[in-house]
């Protein structure tokens, strides 16, 4: 069975119309408050959602900044360590120590605040400590190598023949011995300088150069020893000592070079790789958050618009219904009272509701009925008055006919008129004839007049005043 919307809503509308006015006004207020509450809730949800998304984006941005700074710090550490190892600048040493201390503190703070995954923080901490240990070992080895190289070659120079610039050597040696002595001292200094160059540059060619100078030194030492042995018989310089010192320092420098070129850079590169890996992951996370934020923002706007629109669609009919349920009875009451003021009393005022307006309609109907009753009483009174006057006049004429000697109003032939007291259509009577004429209808119904009822006496007095 198909029912129209009006038929389906009929019982509900009937129940709603039967609600008291204060309940309907309360319903309108509650509907408006409900819409406002929905709007406030939607606004709060939007603000909270945006705040949470913004907070997540800020956290991801902080992670990205942390990873980028780690990459920069690893590069700076490697450059500062290399500058210190090759040039020995104290400012580079201070820069490395300050950077390592700063990043150790940052990692500790990040661990407490959980700004990154714990495994990544552990890896960063391990490689920072590894770089710190490698740098400490390299700086210590550097000082040891420089000190050992200087001490050993100072001892070799002391064991070598005195330089030809010495006056005693010049006075006692021939020209060949002087030449060999100068070559020996020059080759010793050259070997030391070549080792220092290898220490600084880590160039393998320097080792070959040092070995070539060692071979030449052996030739010059043998020649000088022969020459000096023939003239003075001084002790011979041991080429084995120079060779042993050379290869011992080469081994130290190779170990040092391994620390400088392999261990420290590997730790720095690991830090750099970790920073790059974290940066890539955080960049993807930021992109995902931005995409999610934009998508959720669009979805939220659609959802919020739908909810607010639905609330308005539900609240506007209720508001209009409440407004109409108040204005329509007021208009009807205004029309009713306007008709009553114009004297139209035929229409019956029916109460269509049981609320306050229904009471007003009932009061208007009672007022109309009372007005109709009063008008009927007034009409009855006027009819009764007219009948009484005509009866009095008829009776007076009868009395005058029965008594020919009487005047029109007096029984003794005398008529007294008081023009001051007699109004239009009235005659002032005096004498016995007047008394009989007036008193005759009041004594009973014998002369055709009926006595006034109790109700007529009560309603006659106000109109007579």
Secondary structure, 3 states (H helix, E strand, C coil): CCCCHHHHHHHHHHHHHCCCHHHHHHHHHHHHHHHHHHHHHHHHHHHHHHHHHHHHHHHHHHHHHHHHHHHHHHHHHHHHHHHHHHHCCHHHHHHHHHHHHHHHHHHHHHHHHCCCCHHHHHHHHHHHHHHHHHHHHHHHHHHHHHHHHHHHHHHHHHHCCCCCCCHHHHHHCCHHHHHHHHHHHHHHHHHHHHHHHHHHHCCCHHHHHHHHHHHHHHHHHHHHHHHHHHHCCCCCCCHHHHHHHHHHHHHHHHHHHHHHHHHHHHHHHHHHHHHHHHHHHHHHHHHHHHHHHHHHHHHHHHHHHHHHHHHHHHHHHHHHHHHHHHHHHHHHHHHHHHHHHCCCCCCCCCCCCCCHHHHHHHHHHHHHHHHHHHHHHHHHHHHHHHHHHHHHHHHHHHHHHHCCCCCCCCCCCCCCCCCCCCCCCCCCCCCHHHHHHHHHHHCCCCCCCCCCCHHHHHHHHHHHC
